Amino acid sequence: MAEREVRIPTADGICGAFLFHPDTGGPFPAVIYETDIRGIRPVFMDMARKVAAAGYAVLMPNLFYRLCPPPVIDPAIPWGTEAAMKRFGELFPSITPDGLNRDHEAFFKFLETEPSAAESKAALAGYCMGGTAAFRIAGDFPDKVAAAASFHGGRLANDAPDSPHLKANKVKARLYFGHAADDGSMTEAMIAELNKALDAAGVDYIDDRYTAKHGYAVKDNPAHTDAAEAQHWKQLFALLEKTFRR
């Protein structure tokens, strides 16, 4: 497995990222891998390696580069604590729809010149806030995104004027949504509103439900379960294989 750190110029600065791909063969279909709120860390490094080992060029950017390099939160701070919530409150404001748009424009340009990445549309896969970003970017860059997977993505449909679901009519990608059964950030009402928008736009999507809590796919999250993680891998690889006709 080949992996290296890369520095990607964006409109707002330099975004640090990691690039993974098999060490022989290629070029490979590109996957932009979007982390949850805790950012790049060992569990996500391992997850990106797993995707790359299946024959993909995987770019995992530090979406919090405007604030700091990884780790963006002290690994010793447990989930659900006051200290964790305080740090999350500092991190979230740095992730904006406009910022994500500018960043991904730069990521796509990087992939276009990266020898390990195939000259074709990319896929995106994201978790929690990364899943929300993946869906949003599929709407922002319909001619760049072939598929997007959102695992326990939050607030995909809400009352804000920039809610991600309002971009459904721009999406050309194949979409997968792995909704957690117990998730206050993506309620049944939100799911219904999301699906209504996707159906109206004629989007090719899967609405999948996991008998698990928000965070089910990530090993260091207290909500993680082996069964839900395994289901998520099965569905992610099925989406990628169908999209790129592996």
Beta strands, then each sheet from edge to edge (+ up, - down):
strand 1: 2-10
strand 2: 13-21
strand 3: 30-34
strand 4: 57-61
strand 5: 122-127
strand 6: 145-151
strand 7: 174-182
strand 8: 205-213
sheet 1: 1+ 2- 4+ 3+ 5+ 6+ 7+ 8+
end
